[in-house]
Amino acid sequence: MIYQANDFGRELLGELNRGYDVVRISRWAMATYMKYSGSTDPSLDGEIMKIVAMEEGPEFEMTEEQLREVAQRLMA
């Protein structure tokens, strides 16, 4: 079974509803990436890695609003 973009979008929205914390969300995205490694929609890998990279520095961070937009786009 392939982990779809809408699955990740829905789960990302759930994480954001728990609160906006760049480190926690970044680490959650990495754990999700590892959990479904090899069984994700190929177009999803880049989207996940953008979120993973947020922990690497402020230049990579997305605002809560930007992350919510990503989640909505992935769920569409």
C-alpha positions as CSV (number, residue, x, y, z in Angstrom):
1,M,0.0,0.0,0.0
2,I,1.4,3.4,-1.0
3,Y,1.4,6.2,1.6
4,Q,-0.4,9.0,-0.3
5,A,0.0,12.8,-0.2
6,N,-3.5,13.1,1.3
7,D,-2.6,10.8,4.2
8,F,0.5,13.0,5.0
9,G,-1.5,16.2,4.6
10,R,-4.2,14.9,7.0
11,E,-1.6,13.8,9.5
12,L,0.3,17.1,9.2
13,L,-2.9,19.0,9.9
14,G,-3.3,16.9,13.0
15,E,0.2,17.7,14.2
16,L,-0.4,21.4,13.6
17,N,-3.6,21.1,15.7
18,R,-1.4,19.9,18.6
19,G,0.5,23.1,18.4
20,Y,3.1,24.8,16.1
21,D,6.6,23.6,17.2
22,V,9.1,23.5,14.4
23,V,11.4,20.9,16.0
24,R,8.5,18.5,16.9
25,I,6.9,18.8,13.5
26,S,10.2,18.4,11.7
27,R,11.1,15.3,13.7
28,W,7.5,13.9,13.2
29,A,8.0,14.4,9.4
30,M,11.3,12.5,9.6
31,A,9.8,9.7,11.6
32,T,6.9,9.5,9.1
33,Y,9.4,9.5,6.2
34,M,11.4,6.6,7.7
35,K,8.2,4.7,8.6
36,Y,6.9,4.7,5.1
37,S,10.3,4.6,3.3
38,G,10.0,3.0,-0.1
39,S,6.2,3.0,0.0
40,T,5.4,6.7,-0.5
41,D,4.0,8.4,-3.5
42,P,7.2,9.6,-5.3
43,S,6.0,13.2,-5.5
44,L,5.6,13.2,-1.7
45,D,9.2,12.6,-0.8
46,G,10.2,16.2,-1.6
47,E,7.3,17.7,0.3
48,I,8.2,15.7,3.4
49,M,11.9,16.6,3.2
50,K,11.1,20.3,3.1
51,I,9.4,19.9,6.4
52,V,12.2,17.8,7.8
53,A,14.7,20.5,6.8
54,M,13.0,23.1,9.0
55,E,15.0,21.9,11.9
56,E,18.2,22.8,10.1
57,G,17.8,26.6,10.6
58,P,15.5,29.5,10.4
59,E,16.1,29.9,6.7
60,F,14.3,26.6,6.2
61,E,11.4,27.2,8.6
62,M,7.8,27.6,7.4
63,T,5.2,29.5,9.3
64,E,2.2,27.7,10.7
65,E,0.1,29.3,8.0
66,Q,2.5,28.0,5.3
67,L,2.4,24.5,6.8
68,R,-1.4,24.5,6.9
69,E,-1.4,25.5,3.2
70,V,0.9,22.6,2.4
71,A,-1.4,20.3,4.3
72,Q,-4.5,21.6,2.5
73,R,-2.8,21.3,-0.9
74,L,-1.7,17.7,-0.2
75,M,-5.2,16.7,0.9
76,A,-6.8,18.2,-2.3
